[in-house]
Protein backbone atom coordinates (compact mmCIF):
# COMPACT_ATOMS: atom_id res chain seq x y z
CA UNK A 1 0.00 0.00 0.00
CA UNK A 2 1.38 3.40 -0.96
CA UNK A 3 1.68 6.08 1.68
CA UNK A 4 -1.42 8.16 2.32
CA UNK A 5 -1.03 11.78 1.11
CA UNK A 6 -0.56 14.67 3.52
CA UNK A 7 -2.67 17.82 3.30
CA UNK A 8 -2.40 21.45 4.25
CA UNK A 9 -5.72 23.19 3.87
CA UNK A 10 -7.08 26.65 4.47
CA UNK A 11 -10.00 25.86 6.70
CA UNK A 12 -12.10 28.99 6.61
CA UNK A 13 -14.42 30.35 9.27
CA UNK A 14 -17.71 28.61 10.14
CA UNK A 15 -19.49 30.34 7.18
CA UNK A 16 -17.33 28.20 4.88
CA UNK A 17 -20.34 25.87 4.85
CA UNK A 18 -22.26 28.59 2.98
CA UNK A 19 -19.65 28.88 0.19
CA UNK A 20 -20.81 26.45 -2.50
CA UNK A 21 -17.55 26.68 -4.44
CA UNK A 22 -15.31 25.93 -1.49
CA UNK A 23 -17.42 23.11 -0.12
CA UNK A 24 -17.52 21.54 -3.58
CA UNK A 25 -13.74 21.84 -3.86
CA UNK A 26 -13.20 20.12 -0.51
CA UNK A 27 -15.64 17.32 -1.34
CA UNK A 28 -13.98 16.76 -4.72
CA UNK A 29 -10.55 16.70 -3.08
CA UNK A 30 -11.47 14.04 -0.54
CA UNK A 31 -13.21 11.94 -3.20
CA UNK A 32 -9.89 11.64 -5.02
CA UNK A 33 -7.96 10.48 -1.95
CA UNK A 34 -7.61 6.90 -0.74
CA UNK A 35 -10.03 6.34 2.09
CA UNK A 36 -8.06 6.89 5.31
CA UNK A 37 -8.18 4.49 8.22
CA UNK A 38 -7.91 7.45 10.59
CA UNK A 39 -7.35 11.21 10.43
CA UNK A 40 -4.80 13.20 12.43
CA UNK A 41 -5.38 16.97 12.50
CA UNK A 42 -3.05 19.78 13.56
CA UNK A 43 -5.05 23.02 13.66
CA UNK A 44 -4.05 26.65 13.95
CA UNK A 45 -6.51 26.95 16.80
CA UNK A 46 -4.85 24.68 19.32
CA UNK A 47 -1.48 25.72 20.68
CA UNK A 48 -0.41 23.87 23.78
CA UNK A 49 2.94 22.71 25.06
CA UNK A 50 4.00 20.04 25.60
CA UNK A 51 2.29 18.41 22.65
CA UNK A 52 -1.13 17.26 23.80
CA UNK A 53 -3.50 14.60 22.48
CA UNK A 54 -7.18 15.48 22.29
CA UNK A 55 -10.22 13.35 23.02
CA UNK A 56 -9.95 9.69 22.03
CA UNK A 57 -13.33 8.25 23.06
CA UNK A 58 -16.29 10.59 22.67
CA UNK A 59 -15.03 13.46 20.53
CA UNK A 60 -16.93 16.71 21.18
CA UNK A 61 -16.72 19.89 19.11
CA UNK A 62 -15.17 23.13 20.31
CA UNK A 63 -17.16 26.12 19.05
CA UNK A 64 -14.18 28.44 19.35
CA UNK A 65 -15.70 31.52 17.73
CA UNK A 66 -18.01 34.33 18.73
CA UNK A 67 -20.70 36.53 17.25
CA UNK A 68 -22.01 34.16 14.58
CA UNK A 69 -25.66 33.14 14.03
CA UNK A 70 -26.87 30.35 16.29
CA UNK A 71 -26.96 27.76 13.50
CA UNK A 72 -23.16 27.64 13.42
CA UNK A 73 -23.19 26.47 17.04
CA UNK A 74 -25.56 23.63 16.19
CA UNK A 75 -23.26 21.87 13.74
CA UNK A 76 -22.46 18.31 14.76
CA UNK A 77 -19.71 15.93 13.68
CA UNK A 78 -19.91 12.70 15.72
CA UNK A 79 -16.68 11.14 14.48
CA UNK A 80 -15.42 8.12 16.40
CA UNK A 81 -12.39 8.56 18.60
CA UNK A 82 -9.00 7.18 17.63
CA UNK A 83 -7.38 5.63 20.74
CA UNK A 84 -5.18 3.32 18.67
CA UNK A 85 -3.90 6.28 16.66
CA UNK A 86 -3.28 8.20 19.87
CA UNK A 87 -1.15 5.34 21.18
CA UNK A 88 0.88 5.31 17.96
CA UNK A 89 1.37 9.07 18.06
CA UNK A 90 2.56 8.85 21.66
CA UNK A 91 5.03 6.12 20.74
CA UNK A 92 6.40 8.15 17.82
CA UNK A 93 6.69 11.43 19.70
CA UNK A 94 7.44 10.65 23.33
CA UNK A 95 11.08 10.70 24.32
CA UNK A 96 13.68 12.48 26.47
CA UNK A 97 12.69 16.12 26.60
CA UNK A 98 9.58 15.39 24.52
CA UNK A 99 6.70 14.65 26.88
CA UNK A 100 3.24 14.00 25.47
CA UNK A 101 0.23 15.09 27.49
CA UNK A 102 -3.46 14.24 27.30
CA UNK A 103 -6.57 16.43 27.23
CA UNK A 104 -9.34 13.80 27.15
CA UNK A 105 -12.12 16.40 27.08
CA UNK A 106 -10.62 18.53 24.32
CA UNK A 107 -12.61 18.06 21.13
CA UNK A 108 -12.26 19.17 17.53
CA UNK A 109 -12.06 22.93 17.01
CA UNK A 110 -13.40 24.62 13.91
CA UNK A 111 -10.05 24.29 12.15
CA UNK A 112 -10.66 20.54 12.27
CA UNK A 113 -14.37 19.92 12.02
CA UNK A 114 -15.39 22.65 9.54
CA UNK A 115 -13.42 21.11 6.64
CA UNK A 116 -14.09 17.52 7.78
CA UNK A 117 -17.84 18.10 7.60
CA UNK A 118 -17.39 18.84 3.90
CA UNK A 119 -14.74 16.22 3.14
CA UNK A 120 -16.07 13.26 5.13
CA UNK A 121 -19.67 14.19 5.94
CA UNK A 122 -20.64 10.72 7.20
CA UNK A 123 -18.29 11.22 10.19
CA UNK A 124 -17.37 7.55 10.15
CA UNK A 125 -13.57 7.83 10.19
CA UNK A 126 -11.74 7.99 13.55
CA UNK A 127 -10.29 11.47 14.16
CA UNK A 128 -7.59 12.66 16.55
CA UNK A 129 -6.53 16.27 17.01
CA UNK A 130 -3.16 17.12 18.54
CA UNK A 131 -1.86 20.48 19.66
CA UNK A 132 0.91 22.56 18.15
CA UNK A 133 3.56 22.60 20.91
CA UNK A 134 5.47 25.46 19.28
CA UNK A 135 5.27 27.97 16.46
CA UNK A 136 8.90 27.45 15.52
CA UNK A 137 8.89 26.34 11.85
CA UNK A 138 11.78 23.89 12.18
CA UNK A 139 10.39 22.31 15.34
CA UNK A 140 7.07 21.78 13.59
CA UNK A 141 8.81 20.40 10.51
CA UNK A 142 10.60 17.88 12.73
CA UNK A 143 7.28 17.01 14.37
CA UNK A 144 5.92 16.19 10.93
CA UNK A 145 8.95 14.02 10.17
CA UNK A 146 8.33 11.99 13.31
CA UNK A 147 4.67 11.53 12.35
CA UNK A 148 5.48 10.45 8.79
CA UNK A 149 5.38 6.65 9.49
CA UNK A 150 1.65 6.96 10.15
CA UNK A 151 1.12 7.52 6.44
CA UNK A 152 2.15 3.91 5.78
CA UNK A 153 -0.70 2.80 8.05
CA UNK A 154 -3.40 4.69 6.18
CA UNK A 155 -3.51 7.77 8.40
CA UNK A 156 -4.40 11.04 6.70
CA UNK A 157 -2.38 13.86 8.27
CA UNK A 158 -3.97 17.30 7.86
CA UNK A 159 -2.42 20.63 8.74
CA UNK A 160 -5.27 23.13 8.94
CA UNK A 161 -4.63 26.88 8.82
CA UNK A 162 -5.02 29.69 6.31
CA UNK A 163 -2.47 30.62 3.67
CA UNK A 164 -2.78 34.31 4.51
CA UNK A 165 -4.43 35.47 7.71
CA UNK A 166 -4.74 39.04 8.89
CA UNK A 167 -8.32 39.78 9.83
CA UNK A 168 -7.51 43.28 11.09
CA UNK A 169 -5.86 44.45 7.87
CA UNK A 170 -7.75 42.50 5.26
CA UNK A 171 -9.67 44.48 2.71
CA UNK A 172 -13.40 43.98 2.83
CA UNK A 173 -14.19 42.45 -0.54
CA UNK A 174 -17.25 40.70 -1.86
CA UNK A 175 -16.53 37.01 -1.43
CA UNK A 176 -14.15 35.38 -3.89
CA UNK A 177 -14.92 37.73 -6.78
CA UNK A 178 -13.25 40.85 -5.39
CA UNK A 179 -9.58 41.73 -5.71
CA UNK A 180 -7.47 40.65 -2.72
CA UNK A 181 -5.34 43.21 -0.89
CA UNK A 182 -1.85 43.53 -2.30
CA UNK A 183 -0.13 41.98 0.71
CA UNK A 184 -2.28 38.86 0.45
CA UNK A 185 -1.74 38.45 -3.28
CA UNK A 186 2.03 39.01 -3.08
CA UNK A 187 2.46 36.47 -0.30
CA UNK A 188 0.23 33.95 -2.05
CA UNK A 189 2.13 34.29 -5.34
CA UNK A 190 5.44 33.83 -3.55
CA UNK A 191 4.09 30.79 -1.73
CA UNK A 192 2.85 29.27 -4.96
CA UNK A 193 6.29 29.62 -6.53
CA UNK A 194 8.29 28.16 -3.64
CA UNK A 195 5.83 25.29 -3.25
CA UNK A 196 6.11 24.44 -6.95
CA UNK A 197 9.90 24.45 -6.77
CA UNK A 198 9.94 22.49 -3.53
CA UNK A 199 11.99 25.11 -1.69
CA UNK A 200 11.31 23.93 1.84
CA UNK A 201 14.11 26.06 3.31
CA UNK A 202 12.49 29.23 1.95
CA UNK A 203 9.14 28.22 3.40
CA UNK A 204 10.67 27.53 6.81
CA UNK A 205 12.30 30.97 6.70
CA UNK A 206 9.25 32.68 5.23
CA UNK A 207 9.32 35.52 7.75
CA UNK A 208 12.57 36.71 6.16
CA UNK A 209 12.09 35.46 2.58
CA UNK A 210 8.46 36.14 1.71
CA UNK A 211 7.09 39.52 0.59
CA UNK A 212 4.62 41.12 2.99
CA UNK A 213 5.15 38.28 5.49
CA UNK A 214 4.42 40.50 8.50
CA UNK A 215 1.11 41.59 6.99
CA UNK A 216 0.11 38.20 5.65
CA UNK A 217 0.84 36.61 9.03
CA UNK A 218 1.24 39.14 11.87
CA UNK A 219 1.07 36.02 14.04
CA UNK A 220 2.06 32.82 12.28
CA UNK A 221 -0.30 30.24 13.80
CA UNK A 222 -2.31 29.86 10.58
CA UNK A 223 0.76 29.21 8.44
CA UNK A 224 2.44 26.99 11.03
CA UNK A 225 0.45 23.78 10.33
CA UNK A 226 2.01 23.80 6.85
CA UNK A 227 5.38 23.01 8.42
CA UNK A 228 4.00 19.86 10.03
CA UNK A 229 2.58 18.81 6.68
CA UNK A 230 5.88 19.53 4.91
CA UNK A 231 7.75 17.41 7.42
CA UNK A 232 5.35 14.51 7.01
CA UNK A 233 5.36 14.76 3.22
CA UNK A 234 7.46 12.80 0.78
CA UNK A 235 10.90 14.31 0.26
CA UNK A 236 10.88 13.57 -3.47
CA UNK A 237 7.40 14.95 -4.17
CA UNK A 238 6.68 18.64 -4.61
CA UNK A 239 3.49 19.99 -3.04
CA UNK A 240 0.57 20.24 -5.45
CA UNK A 241 -1.92 23.08 -5.09
CA UNK A 242 -5.45 21.67 -5.08
CA UNK A 243 -7.40 24.80 -4.11
CA UNK A 244 -6.40 28.40 -4.75
CA UNK A 245 -8.05 31.79 -5.00
CA UNK A 246 -9.25 34.08 -2.24
CA UNK A 247 -12.00 34.27 0.33
CA UNK A 248 -12.77 37.83 1.45
CA UNK A 249 -9.22 38.79 0.49
CA UNK A 250 -7.46 35.91 2.24
CA UNK A 251 -5.58 33.31 0.20
CA UNK A 252 -7.22 29.91 0.52
CA UNK A 253 -4.36 28.00 -1.11
CA UNK A 254 -4.47 24.36 -0.04
CA UNK A 255 -1.93 21.74 -1.02
CA UNK A 256 -1.38 18.00 -1.18
CA UNK A 257 2.00 16.46 -0.40
CA UNK A 258 3.01 12.96 -1.41
C-alpha positions in Angstrom: 0.0 0.0 0.0 1.4 3.4 -1.0 1.7 6.1 1.7 -1.4 8.2 2.3 -1.0 11.8 1.1 -0.6 14.7 3.5 -2.7 17.8 3.3 -2.4 21.4 4.3 -5.7 23.2 3.9 -7.1 26.7 4.5 -10.0 25.9 6.7 -12.1 29.0 6.6 -14.4 30.3 9.3 -17.7 28.6 10.1 -19.5 30.3 7.2 -17.3 28.2 4.9 -20.3 25.9 4.9 -22.3 28.6 3.0 -19.6 28.9 0.2 -20.8 26.5 -2.5 -17.5 26.7 -4.4 -15.3 25.9 -1.5 -17.4 23.1 -0.1 -17.5 21.5 -3.6 -13.7 21.8 -3.9 -13.2 20.1 -0.5 -15.6 17.3 -1.3 -14.0 16.8 -4.7 -10.6 16.7 -3.1 -11.5 14.0 -0.5 -13.2 11.9 -3.2 -9.9 11.6 -5.0 -8.0 10.5 -1.9 -7.6 6.9 -0.7 -10.0 6.3 2.1 -8.1 6.9 5.3 -8.2 4.5 8.2 -7.9 7.5 10.6 -7.4 11.2 10.4 -4.8 13.2 12.4 -5.4 17.0 12.5 -3.0 19.8 13.6 -5.1 23.0 13.7 -4.0 26.7 13.9 -6.5 26.9 16.8 -4.8 24.7 19.3 -1.5 25.7 20.7 -0.4 23.9 23.8 2.9 22.7 25.1 4.0 20.0 25.6 2.3 18.4 22.7 -1.1 17.3 23.8 -3.5 14.6 22.5 -7.2 15.5 22.3 -10.2 13.3 23.0 -10.0 9.7 22.0 -13.3 8.3 23.1 -16.3 10.6 22.7 -15.0 13.5 20.5 -16.9 16.7 21.2 -16.7 19.9 19.1 -15.2 23.1 20.3 -17.2 26.1 19.1 -14.2 28.4 19.4 -15.7 31.5 17.7 -18.0 34.3 18.7 -20.7 36.5 17.2 -22.0 34.2 14.6 -25.7 33.1 14.0 -26.9 30.4 16.3 -27.0 27.8 13.5 -23.2 27.6 13.4 -23.2 26.5 17.0 -25.6 23.6 16.2 -23.3 21.9 13.7 -22.5 18.3 14.8 -19.7 15.9 13.7 -19.9 12.7 15.7 -16.7 11.1 14.5 -15.4 8.1 16.4 -12.4 8.6 18.6 -9.0 7.2 17.6 -7.4 5.6 20.7 -5.2 3.3 18.7 -3.9 6.3 16.7 -3.3 8.2 19.9 -1.1 5.3 21.2 0.9 5.3 18.0 1.4 9.1 18.1 2.6 8.8 21.7 5.0 6.1 20.7 6.4 8.1 17.8 6.7 11.4 19.7 7.4 10.7 23.3 11.1 10.7 24.3 13.7 12.5 26.5 12.7 16.1 26.6 9.6 15.4 24.5 6.7 14.7 26.9 3.2 14.0 25.5 0.2 15.1 27.5 -3.5 14.2 27.3 -6.6 16.4 27.2 -9.3 13.8 27.1 -12.1 16.4 27.1 -10.6 18.5 24.3 -12.6 18.1 21.1 -12.3 19.2 17.5 -12.1 22.9 17.0 -13.4 24.6 13.9 -10.1 24.3 12.1 -10.7 20.5 12.3 -14.4 19.9 12.0 -15.4 22.7 9.5 -13.4 21.1 6.6 -14.1 17.5 7.8 -17.8 18.1 7.6 -17.4 18.8 3.9 -14.7 16.2 3.1 -16.1 13.3 5.1 -19.7 14.2 5.9 -20.6 10.7 7.2 -18.3 11.2 10.2 -17.4 7.5 10.1 -13.6 7.8 10.2 -11.7 8.0 13.6 -10.3 11.5 14.2 -7.6 12.7 16.5 -6.5 16.3 17.0 -3.2 17.1 18.5 -1.9 20.5 19.7 0.9 22.6 18.2 3.6 22.6 20.9 5.5 25.5 19.3 5.3 28.0 16.5 8.9 27.5 15.5 8.9 26.3 11.9 11.8 23.9 12.2 10.4 22.3 15.3 7.1 21.8 13.6 8.8 20.4 10.5 10.6 17.9 12.7 7.3 17.0 14.4 5.9 16.2 10.9 8.9 14.0 10.2 8.3 12.0 13.3 4.7 11.5 12.3 5.5 10.4 8.8 5.4 6.7 9.5 1.7 7.0 10.2 1.1 7.5 6.4 2.2 3.9 5.8 -0.7 2.8 8.0 -3.4 4.7 6.2 -3.5 7.8 8.4 -4.4 11.0 6.7 -2.4 13.9 8.3 -4.0 17.3 7.9 -2.4 20.6 8.7 -5.3 23.1 8.9 -4.6 26.9 8.8 -5.0 29.7 6.3 -2.5 30.6 3.7 -2.8 34.3 4.5 -4.4 35.5 7.7 -4.7 39.0 8.9 -8.3 39.8 9.8 -7.5 43.3 11.1 -5.9 44.5 7.9 -7.7 42.5 5.3 -9.7 44.5 2.7 -13.4 44.0 2.8 -14.2 42.4 -0.5 -17.3 40.7 -1.9 -16.5 37.0 -1.4 -14.2 35.4 -3.9 -14.9 37.7 -6.8 -13.3 40.8 -5.4 -9.6 41.7 -5.7 -7.5 40.7 -2.7 -5.3 43.2 -0.9 -1.8 43.5 -2.3 -0.1 42.0 0.7 -2.3 38.9 0.5 -1.7 38.5 -3.3 2.0 39.0 -3.1 2.5 36.5 -0.3 0.2 34.0 -2.1 2.1 34.3 -5.3 5.4 33.8 -3.5 4.1 30.8 -1.7 2.9 29.3 -5.0 6.3 29.6 -6.5 8.3 28.2 -3.6 5.8 25.3 -3.2 6.1 24.4 -6.9 9.9 24.4 -6.8 9.9 22.5 -3.5 12.0 25.1 -1.7 11.3 23.9 1.8 14.1 26.1 3.3 12.5 29.2 2.0 9.1 28.2 3.4 10.7 27.5 6.8 12.3 31.0 6.7 9.2 32.7 5.2 9.3 35.5 7.8 12.6 36.7 6.2 12.1 35.5 2.6 8.5 36.1 1.7 7.1 39.5 0.6 4.6 41.1 3.0 5.1 38.3 5.5 4.4 40.5 8.5 1.1 41.6 7.0 0.1 38.2 5.6 0.8 36.6 9.0 1.2 39.1 11.9 1.1 36.0 14.0 2.1 32.8 12.3 -0.3 30.2 13.8 -2.3 29.9 10.6 0.8 29.2 8.4 2.4 27.0 11.0 0.5 23.8 10.3 2.0 23.8 6.9 5.4 23.0 8.4 4.0 19.9 10.0 2.6 18.8 6.7 5.9 19.5 4.9 7.8 17.4 7.4 5.4 14.5 7.0 5.4 14.8 3.2 7.5 12.8 0.8 10.9 14.3 0.3 10.9 13.6 -3.5 7.4 15.0 -4.2 6.7 18.6 -4.6 3.5 20.0 -3.0 0.6 20.2 -5.5 -1.9 23.1 -5.1 -5.5 21.7 -5.1 -7.4 24.8 -4.1 -6.4 28.4 -4.8 -8.0 31.8 -5.0 -9.3 34.1 -2.2 -12.0 34.3 0.3 -12.8 37.8 1.4 -9.2 38.8 0.5 -7.5 35.9 2.2 -5.6 33.3 0.2 -7.2 29.9 0.5 -4.4 28.0 -1.1 -4.5 24.4 0.0 -1.9 21.7 -1.0 -1.4 18.0 -1.2 2.0 16.5 -0.4 3.0 13.0 -1.4 
